[in-house]
């Protein structure tokens, strides 16, 4: 599953640094970890289970910044999340 523009817009924002953020997006539950700059780097997308975990898919962000400019920025599918 490739991430679509509306979800990428949510992930393109800055959030609290070094934290785990949970949001509801349409029919999906999103949970993502941010780096020390507040940029999302690890994403879990799917449905939240009774114990609070996301059952669905897991993505990791490849982000390379040099001199304040983004050189690489894409999300890589890592498989199932349970």
Secondary structure, 3 states (H helix, E strand, C coil): CCCCHHHHHHHCCECCCCCEEEEEECCEEEEEEECCCCEEEEEEEEEECCCCCEEEEEEEEEEEEECCEEEEEEEEEEEEEC
